[in-house]
Amino acid sequence: MSNDHRREWEDRHRRGVTWGPPSPFVVTALDAIAGRGNAARTTPRRALDIACGAGRHALALAARSYRVVAVDHARTAVAALRARAGGLAIDGVVADVTHWPLPVARFDVVIVVDFLERSLLPALRAAVAPGGVLVMETFMVGQERHGHPRNPAYLLRPGELLAACRGWTVLLAHEGEGGGRVPACRAGIAAERPLHVDSAESFGS
Ligand SMILES: C[S@@+](CC[C@H](N)C(=O)[O-])C[C@H]1O[C@@H](n2cnc3c(N)ncnc32)[C@H](O)[C@@H]1O
C-alpha cells in the first residue's frame, strides 16, 4: 500500500474516526464463541485484530481476557490504542498488513472489520488455529447508494465471505441492507476452522 494511502489514514485517525464502540456483529460473535468455550482450558486465548484502527475490537477482546495482537499501518491509531489499553494485554504493532508476516495457525480469534484486502484472505485463514474463529465484517455492494466506500475493491460481493470460509463451520453470518442509525449494506461472518485439517484444505483457492 502507498505512503499516500497511509498518510490519508493518519489524518483520519487524528480526527478520531475509529473511536466508536465495537461492531454489534463482533460482540454477538464473541458471545457465541464464549458460549462454545472449553471451560477446562488454562492457557490464555490469543487474538489478532487486523487493521485495528484505534482498537475498538482489540479492547473488546482484551476485556474478555484474550491476549491481543493489534496491527495497523497508522502510528496515530496504534498510539491511540496503546493509550486506551491501560494494563490490558494488547500488543499494538505499527505495520502494513500487506507486508507483515502473519503467524500461522496461532490465534483463537482473528478479527478484520471495515478493511478489505482480498489478497490477504489466505493468510488470514491460515493465521487461525484449528478450532479458532475468523470474524470478518465490512461493506458490500449496494453501499454505493448510501455513501462510502464506493470503490468495488472495498466492497464484498454477495456470498463472498461464505465462499472465503468454505469448509469451515459458520457460526454466524449476515449480509445485505441494514437499517441501523445509518443505513448501510454490510456482510459479516464468524467461521470456525476445523480441528482436523485434511489435505483438501487449500487456502483461498
Ligand atoms: C475503516 S478503519 C477500521 C478500523 C478497525 N478495524 C475498526 O473496525 O474500527 C480501516 C483501518 O485500516 C487501516 N489500514 C488500511 N490499510 C492498511 C494496511 N495496508 N495495513 C495496515 N492497516 C491498514 C487504517 O489505518 C484504518 O485504521
The ligand as an ORCA input file, in Angstrom:
! r2SCAN-3c Opt
* xyz 0 1
  C     -12.212      1.815      8.494
  S     -10.806      1.630      9.530
  C     -11.303      0.214     10.504
  C     -10.551      0.135     11.795
  C     -10.981     -1.007     12.721
  N     -10.874     -2.309     12.091
  C     -12.374     -0.787     13.224
  O     -13.264     -1.560     12.864
  O     -12.563      0.167     13.988
  C      -9.614      0.859      8.427
  C      -8.246      0.721      9.057
  O      -7.381      0.050      8.185
  C      -6.091      0.606      8.359
  N      -5.324      0.204      7.188
  C      -5.601      0.492      5.889
  N      -4.687     -0.101      5.095
  C      -3.821     -0.764      5.898
  C      -2.674     -1.559      5.677
  N      -2.231     -1.792      4.444
  N      -2.023     -2.090      6.742
  C      -2.468     -1.856      7.986
  N      -3.553     -1.105      8.273
  C      -4.223     -0.575      7.235
  C      -6.348      2.094      8.525
  O      -5.301      2.803      9.124
  C      -7.595      2.047      9.394
  O      -7.246      2.038     10.756
*
